Amino acid sequence: MTGGEATRKAPPEDGRAAENEGPPEDGRVPPAPGGLRALADLLRPRVSPGQLVGGLLCLVLGFAVAAQVRSTERDTTFATARQDELVGILADLGQRSERLRGDLRDLEETKARLERDEGGTALEEARERATTYGLLAGTLPAEGPGIELRIDDPRHGVKALNLLDALEELRDAGAEVIQVGDVRVGVDTHFLDVRDGVRADGRLLTAPYRFLAIGDPHTMTTALNIPGGLVRTLEGAGARVLITRRAKVAVGAVRSP
């Protein structure tokens, strides 16, 4: 046996030479493999730019899918509708669109007038509307061209229904303001037969019955005199009818607001 072979150590039989070796000569213990720093590195979340982009794409895709589902539901609703229903829907949408465009034009014109006149035009329009509503409601006196309708009733054959017919004929002929006796006619004016004559809105009317109507005199006169109309009916009941056209009719009776 040579000297080199005599100095070579044989390996341990169990193959765990590291466990039998002692500490290093300088007395320092090496750190454990991995250590706390390696464990912290493993537990720290790592987000790469690619992952961020992927997440954003998933979010956008989700919104797109939801929108497509809603769109598909609407498409399915219209797909099951009949042709006449679709035509009606389109017509309704067209009418709404036209009304909205008209309202928009009116608002723009009003705005332009207000900007030019600094409110003068709007104030004048408000006054005109107030006057018109007051005349229609019967709360304001009125003057204008029109007629006087006088009904004499010597035989007492004129009834409430005949006066109501006279009122309706005048309205249909375009009368804007009407007074019968001392009663200003309104939308709810009514006539009632009583022992002494006829009551209008609770007030007693006696012959001769007198209507004052503001409107186009020719149109109202023609409407009252049509064959088989009001005048012929009243004459058949024994009454005498006189229609007088006037350039100015003053209606002074008013209704309580």
C-alpha positions in Angstrom: 0.0 0.0 0.0 1.4 3.4 -0.9 1.5 6.5 1.3 -1.1 8.3 -0.7 -3.6 5.5 -0.3 -2.9 5.3 3.5 -3.9 8.9 4.0 -7.2 8.8 2.0 -10.3 8.5 4.2 -13.0 6.0 3.4 -16.5 7.5 3.1 -19.0 6.8 5.9 -21.1 3.7 5.4 -24.4 5.6 5.9 -23.5 8.3 3.3 -24.3 11.2 5.7 -20.9 12.7 6.1 -22.2 16.2 6.5 -24.1 15.4 9.6 -20.9 14.0 11.3 -18.8 17.0 10.5 -18.4 19.6 13.1 -18.8 23.4 12.9 -16.4 25.4 10.8 -13.1 26.3 12.3 -14.1 30.1 12.7 -17.1 29.1 14.9 -19.8 30.9 12.8 -23.0 29.0 11.9 -24.1 29.5 8.2 -27.6 30.7 7.6 -30.3 28.2 6.9 -31.1 27.5 3.2 -33.7 30.0 1.9 -34.1 31.9 5.1 -36.8 34.5 6.1 -35.8 36.7 3.2 -36.5 34.1 0.7 -39.8 33.3 2.3 -40.8 36.9 2.2 -39.8 37.1 -1.5 -42.0 34.1 -2.2 -45.1 35.6 -0.4 -44.8 39.1 -1.9 -47.4 39.6 -4.7 -45.9 40.3 -8.0 -48.0 42.1 -10.7 -46.4 42.5 -14.0 -47.5 45.0 -16.7 -48.8 42.1 -18.7 -51.1 41.0 -15.9 -52.5 44.5 -15.6 -53.3 44.7 -19.3 -54.9 41.3 -19.1 -57.1 42.3 -16.2 -58.2 45.5 -18.0 -59.0 43.5 -21.1 -61.2 41.1 -19.1 -63.1 44.1 -17.5 -63.8 45.6 -20.9 -64.8 42.3 -22.3 -67.3 41.9 -19.4 -68.9 45.2 -20.2 -69.2 44.4 -23.8 -70.8 41.0 -23.1 -73.4 42.7 -20.8 -74.2 45.4 -23.4 -74.6 42.7 -26.1 -77.0 40.8 -23.9 -79.2 43.9 -23.3 -79.1 44.7 -27.0 -80.1 41.2 -27.9 -83.0 41.3 -25.5 -84.3 44.5 -27.1 -83.7 43.1 -30.6 -85.7 40.0 -29.6 -88.6 42.2 -28.3 -88.9 44.1 -31.7 -88.3 40.9 -33.6 -91.4 39.3 -32.1 -93.6 42.4 -32.8 -96.0 42.4 -35.7 -95.6 44.6 -38.7 -98.5 46.9 -37.7 -97.0 47.3 -34.2 -93.7 48.3 -35.6 -95.3 50.8 -37.9 -97.2 52.3 -35.0 -94.0 52.5 -32.9 -92.2 54.3 -35.7 -95.1 56.7 -36.3 -95.3 57.5 -32.6 -91.5 58.1 -32.5 -91.8 60.3 -35.5 -94.6 62.4 -34.0 -92.7 62.8 -30.7 -89.6 63.8 -32.5 -91.6 66.4 -34.5 -93.2 67.8 -31.4 -89.9 68.1 -29.6 -88.4 69.9 -32.6 -91.4 72.2 -32.6 -91.0 72.9 -28.9 -87.3 73.5 -29.3 -88.0 76.0 -32.1 -90.6 77.8 -30.0 -88.2 78.0 -27.0 -85.4 79.3 -29.2 -87.7 82.0 -30.6 -88.9 83.0 -27.2 -85.3 83.2 -25.9 -84.3 85.3 -28.9 -87.2 87.7 -28.2 -86.4 87.9 -24.6 -82.7 88.7 -25.4 -83.7 91.4 -27.9 -86.5 93.0 -25.9 -85.2 92.3 -22.3 -88.6 90.8 -21.3 -90.9 93.3 -22.9 -92.3 90.8 -25.4 -92.8 88.2 -22.8 -94.6 90.6 -20.5 -96.9 91.7 -23.4 -97.7 88.1 -24.3 -98.5 87.3 -20.7 -100.9 90.2 -20.6 -102.6 89.1 -23.8 -103.0 85.6 -22.4 -104.4 86.9 -19.2 -107.0 89.0 -21.1 -107.9 86.0 -23.3 -108.4 83.7 -20.4 -110.4 86.3 -18.6 -112.7 86.7 -21.5 -113.2 83.0 -21.9 -113.8 82.5 -18.2 -116.2 85.5 -18.2 -114.3 87.4 -15.5 -113.7 90.5 -17.7 -116.1 92.7 -19.7 -115.8 92.7 -23.4 -116.6 94.8 -26.5 -116.6 94.0 -30.2 -118.6 93.4 -33.3 -121.5 91.0 -32.9 -125.3 90.6 -32.8 -128.2 91.0 -30.5 -130.7 88.2 -30.5 -134.1 89.1 -29.1 -136.8 86.5 -28.5 -140.4 87.6 -27.7 -142.6 85.0 -26.2 -146.2 86.2 -26.1 -147.6 82.6 -26.0 -145.1 81.4 -23.3 -144.0 78.6 -25.5 -140.2 79.2 -25.1 -138.6 76.7 -22.8 -135.2 76.2 -21.3 -134.3 73.8 -24.0 -135.0 76.5 -26.7 -132.6 78.9 -24.9 -130.0 76.2 -24.6 -130.3 75.6 -28.4 -129.8 79.3 -29.0 -126.7 79.3 -26.9 -125.3 76.3 -28.7 -126.0 77.7 -32.1 -124.2 80.9 -31.2 -121.2 79.0 -29.9 -121.1 76.8 -33.0 -121.2 80.0 -35.1 -118.0 81.3 -33.5 -119.4 83.5 -30.7 -116.5 84.4 -28.4 -118.4 86.1 -25.6 -122.1 85.7 -24.8 -124.5 87.3 -22.4 -128.1 86.3 -21.9 -130.2 88.7 -19.8 -127.8 89.9 -17.1 -126.0 86.5 -16.9 -122.5 86.1 -18.4 -122.4 82.7 -20.1 -119.7 80.3 -19.0 -118.7 76.8 -19.8 -121.1 75.4 -17.2 -124.0 77.7 -17.9 -127.3 75.8 -17.7 -131.1 76.7 -18.1 -134.0 75.4 -16.0 -137.7 75.8 -16.5 -139.5 77.4 -13.5 -143.0 78.7 -12.9 -142.2 82.3 -13.7 -140.0 81.6 -16.8 -136.5 80.2 -17.2 -133.6 80.4 -14.9 -130.0 80.7 -16.2 -127.3 79.7 -13.6 -129.9 80.3 -10.9 -131.0 83.7 -12.1 -134.5 84.3 -13.4 -134.9 85.3 -17.1 -138.2 86.7 -18.3 -139.4 87.4 -21.9 -138.3 89.0 -24.0 -135.1 86.9 -23.8 -132.1 88.9 -25.0 -128.7 87.4 -26.1 -125.6 89.6 -26.8 -122.9 87.8 -28.7 -119.5 89.0 -29.8 -118.2 87.4 -33.0 -118.6 87.6 -36.7 -122.1 89.1 -37.3 -122.6 87.6 -40.7 -121.6 84.0 -39.7 -123.8 84.0 -36.6 -126.8 85.5 -38.4 -126.5 82.9 -41.2 -126.3 80.0 -38.7 -129.4 81.1 -36.8 -131.5 81.5 -40.0 -130.7 78.2 -41.7 -133.8 76.3 -42.8 -135.1 74.2 -40.0 -132.7 76.0 -37.5 -133.2 77.9 -34.4 -135.3 80.8 -35.8 -137.8 78.4 -37.5 -138.0 76.3 -34.3 -138.8 79.3 -32.1 -141.3 80.7 -34.5 -143.0 77.3 -34.5 -143.4 77.7 -30.7 -145.1 81.0 -31.2 -142.1 83.3 -30.5 -141.0 86.3 -32.5 -137.2 86.4 -33.2 -135.3 89.6 -34.1 -131.6 89.5 -35.0 -129.7 92.8 -35.1 -126.1 93.1 -36.3 -123.9 95.6 -34.5 -120.5 97.0 -35.1 -120.0 97.2 -31.4 -121.6 95.0 -28.8 -120.8 95.7 -25.1 -121.0 92.7 -22.7 -120.8 94.1 -19.2 -121.9 91.1 -17.1 -119.1 89.2 -15.5 -118.8 85.9 -13.6 -117.2 85.5 -10.1 -113.7 84.2 -10.3 
